[in-house]
Amino acid sequence: MDYVSALVPPVVMAVFFIGVVRVIVKTQGGAAKAKEDAAVDAALARAEGASESPAAGA
């Protein structure tokens, strides 16, 4: 029975990991994709603007 108790944690972690990967893959795209992409683009534009501002003023 020691082998069963030794194998249970890795099997449980593997099942959990596979579930997480499946959720990530299934949630890519969809109706909210354009909204999420726009939010990321806006955040990147703000970050680039903030990093360029001090250099332009100097």
C-alpha positions as CSV (number, residue, x, y, z in Angstrom):
1,M,0.0,0.0,0.0
2,D,3.0,2.3,0.3
3,Y,3.2,2.6,-3.5
4,V,-0.4,3.8,-3.6
5,S,0.3,6.6,-1.1
6,A,3.4,7.5,-3.1
7,L,1.6,7.7,-6.4
8,V,-1.5,9.6,-5.3
9,P,0.1,13.1,-4.9
10,P,1.7,13.2,-8.4
11,V,-1.4,11.8,-10.0
12,V,-3.6,14.4,-8.3
13,M,-1.2,17.2,-9.3
14,A,-1.1,15.9,-12.9
15,V,-4.9,15.9,-13.1
16,F,-5.1,19.4,-11.6
17,F,-2.4,20.7,-14.1
18,I,-4.2,19.2,-17.1
19,G,-7.4,20.9,-15.9
20,V,-5.8,24.3,-15.5
21,V,-4.3,24.0,-19.0
22,R,-7.6,23.0,-20.5
23,V,-9.3,26.0,-18.8
24,I,-6.6,28.4,-20.1
25,V,-6.9,27.0,-23.7
26,K,-10.7,27.2,-23.7
27,T,-10.9,30.7,-22.4
28,Q,-8.6,32.1,-25.2
29,G,-10.6,34.0,-27.7
30,G,-14.3,34.3,-27.5
31,A,-16.5,37.4,-27.1
32,A,-14.2,39.2,-24.6
33,K,-11.0,38.8,-26.7
34,A,-11.3,42.2,-28.4
35,K,-12.0,43.9,-25.0
36,E,-9.1,42.2,-23.4
37,D,-6.7,43.0,-26.3
38,A,-7.8,46.6,-26.1
39,A,-7.0,46.8,-22.4
40,V,-3.6,45.3,-22.9
41,D,-2.8,47.6,-25.8
42,A,-3.9,50.6,-23.7
43,A,-1.7,49.5,-20.8
44,L,1.3,49.0,-23.1
45,A,0.8,52.4,-24.6
46,R,0.7,54.0,-21.2
47,A,3.8,52.2,-20.2
48,E,5.7,53.2,-23.3
49,G,4.4,56.8,-22.9
50,A,5.6,56.9,-19.3
51,S,9.1,55.6,-20.2
52,E,9.5,58.0,-23.1
53,S,8.3,61.2,-21.2
54,P,11.4,61.7,-19.0
55,A,13.8,61.1,-22.0
56,A,11.9,63.7,-24.1
57,G,12.1,66.3,-21.3
58,A,15.8,66.0,-20.8
